[in-house]
Amino acid sequence: MNKQNLYVSLINTLIGISFSLLLKGNVLICVLAFIILITILFIERQWLYEKIFRRKKWFAVAGYGVVALIMVITLVIFTQSSRDTSLIVKNVNMYFDNIKAGDYKAAYEQLSDVSKKAYSLNDFVADHSGNRGKIQDFRVDDVILNRYDDKKAVVTISSPFLIYGQDTLPLELVREDDGWRIVLNKAIVDNRMPGKETKKGGAVSRFFKKVF
C-alpha cells in the first residue's frame, strides 16, 4: 500500500469514528459500509479501470454511477424508520408547543383527517383553553413504529405536570399524504382531563388497543 492509499484509509477511518459518535442503528451501519466500499474502490481504482472497465472512461463513469445509485437507494431504504421517527417527534413537539402558546388552530391542524371529522375545531379549542387544558413542560420519551402497519406509530410523552390527566401519555399517530398526524378525539381528551376518571377497559383502553 502506497502512502496515498494509506492516508486515504486513515482519513476514512477517522471519518467512520466521527460518524459512530453521531449516528446509530441502521444509519451508522450504512455509513460505515459505504466508507469501507469507497476505500476499497479508491485503493483498487487502477485495477478496476484496467481489468473491469478496460480503460474506457465512459464504462468507468457508468460503473461508478451505478454504484452510487445503489448506495443512495440503500441509504433511503435503511434510514426510512429514522426519518419517520424524526418527523413524528417534530410534529408532536409542534402540536404541544402550539397548545402551550395558545395557538389552538395551528395545533388542530396537526390532527389526522379522521380526528378532524369526529372532533370539531370549536370543541378542540374549548377543551384546551383555560386551566384544564394547559400544557406545561413535556418531552418525547419513545417512538414505536408499528411493524405490521407502516402508517401507524405510538409516541410516549412524559411531563412533570399532567397532560390530559396523565404524567405519561401514549399518543397515536398515523401517516397521511402530507405527513404524520396525531389521532385524537373529544372522548379521549375528556376522559383524561383532571377530575374525570378513566374506567378500566373504557374508551381510552379500547382506542389504544387498536394500534397494535
N, C-alpha and C positions, 0 to 999 in steps of 0.2 A: 504494500500500500504506500503510494507516494504521499508527500506532505499535503498536497491539496486535498486528496481524499480523506486523509487523517483529520485535517482541520474541519472539513465539512461534517464528518462523523461526530467530532467533538461538539460542534455548534448544534447539530441536530439533537445530540444527547442533552445538551443544556436546555434547548427548546422543549424537549419532551419532559424534563424535570419541572420546568416552569409551568407547563400545561397541567402536570399532575397535581400541582398545588392549587390550580384554579378550577379544574374541571373534575367531574366524577362520573361514574356509571358508564353507559354506552358511549357518551360523547368522548370521554377520555380514551376508551378503547379504540374508537375510530381514529382519533387524532394520533395516538401512538402508532397504530398500524400504518397510517399514511406517512408518518415520519420515517418509519423503517423502510417502507416501499420506495419513497423518494430517495432515501440514502442509497439503497441498492441500485436504483435506476441511474443515479448520478455516478456511482463508482463504476458501473458496468456500461456506461454510455458508449464508449468506444466499441466494445464488443457487440452491443446491440446494433449500433449503426452499421457495422461491417457485416455481421452474420445474419441479423434479423431483417434489417431494413435495406441491406445490400447497397449501402452508400447512396441511397436515393432519399433526398431531403423531404420530398412530399410523403414518402412512406413513413418517415420518421415523425413528421408533423401529424399525420393521420393516426399513427400508432399512439403517440403521447396524448393526442386529443381524446382517443377512446379511453385511455387510462384515466385521464382527468374527468371525463364524463361519468365513468363508473364510480369514481371516488365521490363525486358530487351526489349521485343518486344514493349511494350507500350512506353518506352523511345525512341526507334528508330523511331516509327511512329510519336510521338508528336514533336520530335526535327528535323524532316526532313526539315522543312522550315528554321529553324535557321541554320542548316548545309549548306543548299543551299545558304543562304544569305552570310555566311562566305566565302564560296568558290567563290561566284561571286565577292565579294569585293576584295578578294585576287587576282583573275585573272585580274580584271580591274586595280588594283594598279600595278600589274606586267606588264601589257600592256603599261601603260603610263610611268612607270619607265624605261622600256626598250627604249621607244622612247626618253625620256629625256637623256638617256645615249648614244644614237646613235646606239643602238643595234637593228636595224630595222628588221633583220631576226628573232630575238627572239620575237619581238613584232608581227611580221606577223604570227608566229606560234600560237598566241592566237586567230586568226580569225577562224571562222567556215569554214567547208569544202565548203559550198556553196559560201561563200565570197572569198575563195581562187581560186575557179574556175572562178569567174567573175572578180577578181581583182588580177592581176599578181604581183609577188614579185617586179619586176622591176618598175612597176607603183607605187606600195606602197612606195618603197624607194625614188623614185623621188618626190612623193607628200609630203613626210615627212622630207626629208633632206633639209637643208638650212633654211632661216629665216621664210618662210611662214608656215612651218610645226612644228615650235618649240613648245614644251610643257613646260610650267613653272609649278608653284605650282598649285596643284589641290586637291580636296577632294571629296569623295563619300558621297553625302547628303542623298540619299534614294535608296532603292532597292524594287521594286514592282514585286512580283511573279504573273504570270498570273493565275487567279483562274480557268480558263477554260482549260488551256493547261499547264501542269506542266513542259513542256520543253521550256517555254519562260519566259523571265523576262526583265524588263527595269530598268536601272540604271540612276540616275540623278547625274551629276558631275558638280561641280561649281569651278570657278577659278577667281582670281583677274585679270588674263590675259586671252586672248581669246584662246579657244580650238576649232579648226575648225571654227573659226569666231564667236564663241559664248562664253559668260561668264557662261551660264548654258546649259549643254549639255545632252540631253536624248540619251542613248545608249542601243540598244537592244542586248540581249544575248540569245543563245539557248543552250539547254543541248544536248551534243553528247556523244558517248560511252566513251570518255576519259575525260569528264567533261564539264564545261560551257565554251562556246566560243563566242567571240564578232562578231556581224553581221555588216559588213562594206563593202562599195564598192566605186569605184572611183568617181561616180557621187555625192555621199553624201559628200565625202571629198572635192571635187572641189567646190560644192555649198556652203560650209561653210568656205572656205578659205577667208582671208581678201581680199577685193577688188572685191568679187563676191557676188552679191545679190541673195537671195533665194526668188523666186517668190511665192506669196501666192498660196497654193494649188498645188505647184510644186512637184518635185520628192521627196524631203525630207518629205513633209507633207504626200504624198501618202504612202511612205515607212513606216512611224511610225503608220499610221492608221491601218496597217495590224496586229500590235502587239496584240491589244485587239479587 
